[in-house]
């Protein structure tokens, strides 16, 4: 089919706009994804530090020697239990952080996969453009009409818009995942702190028995 020159020009401008705006979008989105990755890494560490400080505070409060030699002797005699309790908290904290970041790569790859499809669409557009240039050398009008025909075949010109919407959805999913990972991390560390306190109470029972025997 043949298109009016003004109509053809509009189509060509639209294709070029789609190509250029998708490149800008990719550049901006990559910067944004890197910013999110950095920001949420800091937020995760901040949350873990909040709970670790609580753990240390409880440890110092519960196991402080206060200069009492008998209590200090009991602390020394049962130092392995205390160390084990602290080590367990650190091990579990590490697992909480690991779980929080477990889907970072997958969720970013979902976005990157769509980026690849958008890049393939751009390559397809340039291929069709070169095909028409070769077919109608030096004839801009025919070259443009040829390109519009190819682009409208199987609605290839509309594919980019579907891919852009998919990418926006994947970006939203990535941001939502980062936020939910913070909530999950907080819940995980809260549980570990609670378990740590239970273990510390058990250690304290042993220390009190030791102290009572010595005094």
Buried (B, 14 or more C-beta within 10 A) or exposed (E): EEBEEEEBBEBBEEBEEBBEEBEEBBEEBBEBBEEBBEEBBEBBEEBBEEBBEBBEEBBEEBBEEEEEEBBEBBBEEBEEBBEEBBEBBEEBBEEBBEEBBEBBEEBBEBBBEBBEBBBEBBEBBEEBBEBBBEEBEEEEEBBBBBBBBBBBEEEBBEBBEEBBEBBBEBBEEBBEBBEEBBEBBBEBBBEBBEBBBEBBEEBBEBBEEBBEEEE
